[in-house]
Amino acid sequence: MTSTREPESDRRPGKVGIARRAAVYAIIVSFSLAAVVGIIALLSGEFGETQGRILLTTVLLGATSITALCHLAIADRAMRVVGVVGLAASSVALVTGLVLIWREWDSPGFDDLLKAFATAGVVAVSFAHANLLLLLAGRRREVIRIGLMVTLVMIAAVAIMIVLPIVSEGEIPGPRNEEWYWRLFGVVGILDALGTVVVPVLAIFLRDAPAVAVVDAAGDAPARPAGGSERLVLTLPADVARTLEHRASADGVDAPQAALAALRRGLAAPAPSPQPPAH
């Protein structure tokens, strides 16, 4: 029995792939324009207010595109709602940032806009960070799942501890609590960085064991029942089992669920019409 792995691009919805490509193009164009503006300013010796605004705009567009690309990383996964929230935060940061760049900096309401931009920017970056780690959400190793959960909590804590002083205009933590507050922030930030490095490394070296039986040159092993009223034991070649594991991880489900979904899709497909015998 043989099987070919389904290309990753075929499993992604077309709109998600288009959005990802658009984000990549936006990153390239934005930072290329920023480089061109900077080079022209250096060579011509003229760098006025308009050139500065253009440069800031292109950098903002590039940074927003990077966060959007991170949010889109899980757009075809079970936790896609987290990516949608991240995209919304990036959009708010982009709009408020553009308004800040192109309006007079001494105009009324500037401080409120700056506060909204800073808050949305912190939220967008935090969700981008979390969305990249959520690519490991389908892993079944207990140490990886616990490490991922702890790291996501640390990411949220870092974001909250940055946003609170912004929205409260320094009233939180206040002068009396300032020292211990930022000490605690440093501890949380270190744990955040530690989890960001350690969890993906563990995911590389600690592979999930196959959740279904495998038949290869070494012999057979009975499969775990996938549940239901009837028990059906299947044995699969190693390459098919690996493909099933990758599909389950991409969909954010376990292997028995992915196998059941694949069987249902295959059984629901119309049977090919018999070919007439060749003469």
N, C-alpha and C positions, 0 to 999 in steps of 0.2 A: 504494500500500500504506500503510495507516494502522495505528497502534497506540496504545493508551492505557496510561499508566503504572500499574503495579500499586501500589495504596496501600501505604505503608510499614507501616501497622498490620496489613494482611492478611498480610504476610510474617512477622510475629512470632508465635511460639507463644503460645497463649492464656495459659498459666501465667506466662510472662515479663511479659506486659502486666498481668496481675493483680498480680504482685509489684511492678511499678513503681508502679502506682497506690497500692498499700498503703503503699509507702515514702513517696510524696508525701503521703498523708493523715497518716502518722505524723509527718512533719516539721511539717506545719501544726498538728496537734493538740498535739504536744509543746511547740513554741515558744509556742503560744497559751496553754497551761497555765502555762508558765514566766512569761509576761508577766502573766497574771492573778495568780499567786502574788506576784510582785514588786510589782504595783500594790496588792494588798490589804495587803501588809506595810508599804508606804510610807504608805498612808492610815490604817491602824489603829495604826501605831507599834509593833506587836508582830511581832517576827521571831525566833522561837525556834529550837531545834534541829530540831524536826519540820518547820517551814516550810523551813528550809535544806536538809534532806534531800529534801523534795519538789521544791524548786527544782533541786537538783543532778540528781535523777532525770529530770525532764522535759528538762533540757538534755542529759543523756547519751543519752536516747532520741532526741532530735532529731538530735544529732551522728551517732549510729549509723545513723539512717535516711538521712542525707545520704551517708555512705560506702556504704551498701547500694545506694543509687540509682546511684552511680558504678560499683559492681561489676556491677549489672544492665545497664549500658549495652552490654556485650558478651556478654550471656547468649545471644543468638541469632547470635553470630558464631563463626568457626572456632576462636578462642582463648578459648572460654567457660570452659575449665578455670582460667584466671587469675582470672576473676570468681568462680568457686566458692571458690578459695583465699582471695580477699579477703573473701567473705561469711563464711567460717569464722573469719578473724581478727577481723572486726567482731563476730561472735557471742561470741568469747572475751572481747573487750574489754567488751562489754555486760554479760556475766554477772559478770566479776570487778569491774567498776565498780559494779554494783548491790550486790554483797556488801560492797564497801568503804564504800559510802554508808550502808548500813543496819546495819552491825555497829559495835561499840564500837571506837574508833580506837586504844585502848591494849590491845586484846586480843592474845593470842599469834598469830603468823602474819600480822599485818597488813603487815609489811614485805615478806614474800614475795608476798602478794596485790598489793601496790602495784607490785612489780617486774613481775609477770605482766601487770597491767593496762597499765602503761606500754609494755611490749614489744609486746603485742597491739595497742595503740593506734597505735604507730608503724608496725607492719606493715600494719594496716588502712588507714591514711591513705596509705601509700606505694603499696599496691595500688590504691586508689581513684584516685590520681594517674596511675598507669601505665595503668589500664583506660580512662580517658578518652583518653589519647594513642593507645591501641591501636585506637581507632576509625579511625585513619589507616593501619592495617596493610595494607589492601588497595590502597594507592596504589602505582603502579609507577615513579614518578619516582625516579631513583637518589639525588638529593640528599635527598629526603624520607625514603626508607627508611634511608639512613645516619644522617641527623639523628635519626630516631626511635630507631634502635638505640642511638646514643650517649646520648641523653637517658634511655632506660630504664636503661642501665648507671649513669648518674649518680644516678637515683632509688634504685636498689638500693644504691649506695655510700653515699648519705646515710643511708638507713635502717640499714645495717650499722654505720656510724660512730656513730649515736645509740644503737643497741641494745647495742653492746659495753660502753660504760661502765656501762649500767644493769645488765646481767646479771653483770658482773664487780665491781660495787660500787666502781667507780673504779680498780680495778687496771689496767685498760686505759683510757687510755694510761699511767697512772701519773704521778707528779710529774715525773720526768725527761723524759718525752716529751710532756707536756701541751701545751706551747707549739706545737710543730710539728704535733701531731695536730690541734689546732683550727684552725691556719692552713690545713692541708690540707683540713679539713672546710669551711672558708669557700670555698676554691677550687672544690671539688666542688659546693657549694651554688650558687655563682654559675653554673657550667656547667649545672646542673640547671634553674635559673630561666631561663637563656638559651634552652636547648632547648625548654622548655615554652612560651615565647613565640614563638620563631622558627619552629619546625616547623609549628604550625597556621597561621601567617601564610603560610608558603611553600605550604602545601597549598591555601590559598585562591587564590593567584595563579598557581600552577603546576598547571594542570589536566592530567590524564592525556590523552594522545592516544588517539583511538578505536582499539581493538584489532581492529576488524572494518571491512570496507569500508562506505562511506557513499554513498548516492545522494541528492543534493539538487539544488537548482536550478543548482548550479555544475558538476555532472557526476558521473562515476563514477570509482571507484578500485578496483583489485583487492584482495580481502581476503587476509589472511594465512591459510594453511592451519592448521586447528586440530589437525592430527595424525591418526594412524590410517592404515589401509591404503588408504583411498580419499580422494582429494582433491576436495573440493566447494567451489567458490567461490560465495559469496553476497554480494549487495549489499543493503544495508539503508538505509532512509530515516534521516535524521539523528536524528529523534525516537526511533526504535526503537533506534538505536545508543546514544544517551544513556541510555535506560532500561536497556539491557543493561549499560552501564558502572556505573550506580548499583547494579544488582542484584549484579554481580560484586564491587563494593566492599563491599556489605553482607554478602555471604557469605564474604568473605576469599579469593576465588579470582580468576583472571584472566578476561578476557572470553571467550576461546574455550571455557573450561571451563563458564562460565555459559551460553553459547549452546548447547553440547552437552547440558547438563542440561535446558534449556528444550525443546529438540527432542525429547529422550527422553520428557519428561513429556507433550508434546503428542501424540506418536505413540502413547503408551501409553493415552491417554484414549480411551474408546469413541467411535466416530464417531456423529454425530447421525443419527437415523432420518429418511429422506426425507419431506418433507411432501407430502400429496396435492395435486394441482393445484386451484386455486380455480375454481369454476364461476361 
